[in-house]
Amino acid sequence: MSGFDRNYYIDLIENDYFGNVSKEDIKSACDCFTGDSEVVIYHGDNPVRFFYKVPSHGRDSLEVFYEHLVGNYDASFSNFIHTIDLDEQRCASNFLVTLSPKPDSEYRDIGTLTLNNSNFFRFNKGKIFYMIIYYANPTLGKLLGQVNQSPTGFPKN
């Protein structure tokens, strides 16, 4: 057992991590990760993206991801449901993300997006050392006039 309880992990995820992303405090959000952490992002049929706490040649830093996010959107996170395995120091979290484009964002014409996210966290010594992000963007297809298109081409109605 890690010595950290359920409430600790919920506070880390909702307040320390996502709370600081919402406040655009990138440094404090990144402080929630271990020095050797990795973040993997899956979205539909798009290429998988990888980000690292310590970047190196050909490896993007976590800060690049967050700078893009907070540079273009006001982000809020809500409706969390957490499934936590204390013995294995893991958590699966489902939640909503609301992204409101900033006035000078290249995405302003798209409008506000609501994402359905599932993140999978692995912890080490009370910090995130591995995080997988899966997200669906059900509002974007309609906004772009692509209601009948799905990433895998199934089902066709």
Summary of the structure (lengths in Angstrom):
residues: 157
radius of gyration: 16.4
end to end distance: 49.2
largest distance: 51.0
contacts: 424
relative contact order: 0.19
helix: 27%
strand: 40%
